[in-house]
């Protein structure tokens, strides 16, 4: 048993986050993301929302201060008028945990390609559309 570890983080994810080094990236994937196809290391967290997962992870590691962007959102497909209120929630959570959050949007297929290179993909149960994001780990 450990103190101050968010209980929603499974042991496999804690190990994965610990193994990550400076500049490594982790994907927090929504329920629609094809996580099994893109994750070199896949961690399932099906009962957890994207916002809860983001908050829990940011309690454990900082974002990369040297990167021009350290929080990447999957951009909406051109012409898709879906609302993305979760992006505001993500921005609020990042601001609460790390003053160095620098957001960027990445075109959908470019996001998939970047996800292939990520250290790990976390498959959450988040049902909001365009709720996928990538975090770049900083120096502890």
C-alpha positions in Angstrom: 0.0 0.0 0.0 1.2 3.5 -0.8 0.2 6.9 0.4 -1.0 9.8 -1.8 -1.4 7.6 -5.0 -4.8 8.2 -6.7 -6.7 5.0 -6.3 -8.1 5.0 -9.8 -4.6 4.3 -11.2 -4.0 0.6 -11.7 -0.6 -0.8 -10.7 0.3 -1.5 -14.3 -0.2 2.2 -15.1 1.9 3.3 -12.1 4.7 1.1 -13.3 4.4 2.5 -16.8 4.4 6.1 -15.7 7.4 5.4 -13.5 9.3 3.9 -16.4 8.7 6.9 -18.6 11.6 9.4 -19.1 11.8 13.0 -19.9 10.1 13.7 -23.3 8.2 10.4 -23.4 4.6 10.7 -24.3 1.5 9.0 -23.0 -1.9 9.0 -24.7 -5.1 9.4 -22.7 -7.6 7.8 -25.1 -11.4 8.1 -25.1 -13.7 5.1 -25.5 -13.8 5.5 -29.3 -10.1 5.6 -29.8 -8.6 2.4 -31.4 -6.2 2.0 -28.5 -5.4 -1.7 -29.1 -4.2 -0.8 -32.7 -2.0 2.1 -31.6 -0.6 1.4 -28.2 2.9 -0.2 -27.9 2.0 -0.5 -24.3 -1.8 -0.5 -23.6 -3.2 0.1 -20.2 -7.0 -0.4 -19.8 -8.9 2.0 -17.5 -12.3 1.5 -19.0 -14.3 2.7 -15.9 -12.3 6.0 -15.7 -13.2 9.3 -17.3 -10.6 11.3 -19.3 -10.8 14.2 -16.9 -10.2 12.0 -13.8 -7.3 10.2 -15.5 -5.7 13.5 -16.5 -6.0 14.9 -13.0 -4.5 11.7 -11.5 -1.6 11.5 -13.8 -0.7 15.2 -13.3 -0.4 14.5 -9.6 2.5 12.2 -10.4 4.6 13.9 -13.0 5.2 17.3 -14.5 4.8 18.3 -18.1 7.9 19.0 -20.3 8.9 22.6 -19.8 11.3 22.5 -22.7 8.8 21.4 -25.3 6.9 24.0 -27.4 3.8 22.0 -26.6 3.3 19.4 -23.9 -0.5 18.7 -24.1 -1.8 17.7 -27.5 -5.5 17.5 -28.4 -7.0 15.5 -31.3 -8.4 18.2 -33.6 -11.9 17.9 -34.9 -12.3 16.6 -38.4 -12.9 19.6 -40.8 -16.7 20.1 -41.1 -17.5 18.2 -37.9 -19.5 20.6 -35.8 -19.3 18.4 -32.6 -19.0 20.4 -29.4 -15.8 19.8 -27.4 -16.5 21.1 -23.9 -14.1 18.6 -22.5 -11.2 20.6 -23.9 -12.2 23.4 -21.4 -12.2 20.8 -18.6 -8.8 19.5 -19.7 -7.4 23.1 -19.7 -8.8 23.7 -16.2 -7.2 20.5 -14.9 -3.9 21.2 -16.5 -3.8 24.7 -15.0 -4.7 23.4 -11.6 -1.7 20.9 -11.6 1.0 22.4 -13.8 1.5 26.1 -14.7 3.6 24.9 -17.7 0.8 23.5 -19.7 1.2 24.4 -23.4 -1.7 23.1 -25.6 -1.7 22.3 -29.3 -4.2 20.7 -31.6 -3.1 17.9 -33.9 -4.9 16.7 -37.0 -6.7 13.4 -36.5 -4.5 11.1 -38.6 -1.3 12.9 -37.5 -2.5 12.3 -33.9 -2.9 8.6 -34.7 0.7 8.5 -36.0 2.0 10.3 -33.0 0.1 7.9 -30.7 1.9 4.9 -32.4 5.2 6.4 -31.1 3.9 7.1 -27.6 5.4 5.3 -24.7 1.9 4.1 -23.7 -1.8 4.4 -24.5 -4.3 4.5 -21.7 -7.8 3.4 -22.8 -10.3 5.2 -20.7 -14.1 5.0 -20.7 -14.5 8.6 -21.6 -17.5 9.1 -23.9 -17.0 12.7 -24.9 -16.1 13.2 -28.6 -12.5 14.3 -29.4 -11.4 13.6 -25.8 -8.1 12.1 -26.8 -4.9 13.9 -25.6 -1.2 13.3 -25.4 1.0 14.4 -22.5 4.7 14.9 -22.8 6.5 14.1 -19.5 8.9 16.6 -18.0 11.8 16.4 -15.6 11.1 15.4 -12.0 
